[in-house]
Structure formats: structure tokens, C-alpha cells
Amino acid sequence: MFKKGYLSILSLVMGFTFFSTNTFAATDIVDNDALSSAPGYSEQKGNWTYKTGSGYYNDYRIVSATVNGFDTDYAYIWRFYAHDKNAAHYVYLNNKDFTNPRTAYQIDEFGGIVYINQNTAPGGWNFLKTHKEWNHMIVINTSLTTKLGNVGADATKITY
Ligand SMILES: [Ca+2]
């Protein structure tokens, strides 16, 4: 009886130790049109159409990559409040109307560009890149995005 209880406490301590040293313990999700309670905020440049009925939290933004001014005047930006993390960056894609074949995602300020085919991306969280610097963000860079189909903006997340 005593031994059994002792072992349970030992397992519990080992469990806590495991979780506290897990480097990917936190997840911050910032959606399009993020709520004020989100662990970051989202911004848009240009006229992205707001739609519901699909997507993470049942909404998303979409724009044609061939719309006038797309290259120069459009962007979608997700910013995270977390700083200086070795963070894995992800974008959520699960929408048949997202058809752009080469969407350029800028990682943080200095993390470079990752290209995703929104048309063929698997439904759900798509990994972009792990990168560490003070400010964390994901930005759709329209200048580097191929001018075909529709570009969608839904949720993003970082884990660290
Ligand atoms: Ca959404």
C-alpha cells in the first residue's frame, strides 16, 4: 500500500519534469480578424473579402491574385505577442476556394520566405519554418506570390 502510493508520486514528479522541459509546450493561434483575446493580432492591406461558413473559427479572408494593385497594395499580416522563441510557424489551409499555386509567406522579419501551394496543400496545419528572433509574425508577401487564382488568409500559429 505504502509502496504503491510512493511510486505514483514518483511518476507524477517525473511527468511534471517531462512537461516542463518540453520545448514545444506552448501554442499561440492568431486567426484572420483575430479577437482581442488572441495571443497576437492580424492586419490586412488592400480589400480582402471576409467570408464565413468555412475555415478556422468558421471564417476566412480571400482575394484574387489578379486583382488590380495586388502586387503593390496587398498583404495579410499575423503578429504574435510572444518574443524571442525558437518557434515553429504554421498556416491553416482547408478551403477549396484557396487556389493560388505559389503563395509567399514571410517568416518573422528576418526568417525569409516559404512558398506554399494553397491549391494542393493538405487540409489543416501546414508547417512553414522554425525560426527564432525577437518579433514573431507571418506575412503573405503579395509581390512574391504568383498571380494566379485566389489567395486565402485563415489562421496561423506558432509553437515553442
Ligand atoms: Ca478563420
Residues whose N, C-alpha, C, O or C-beta is under 5 A from the ligand:
A	BS01	CA	D31 N32 G55 Y56 Y57 D59 Y60 D154 A155
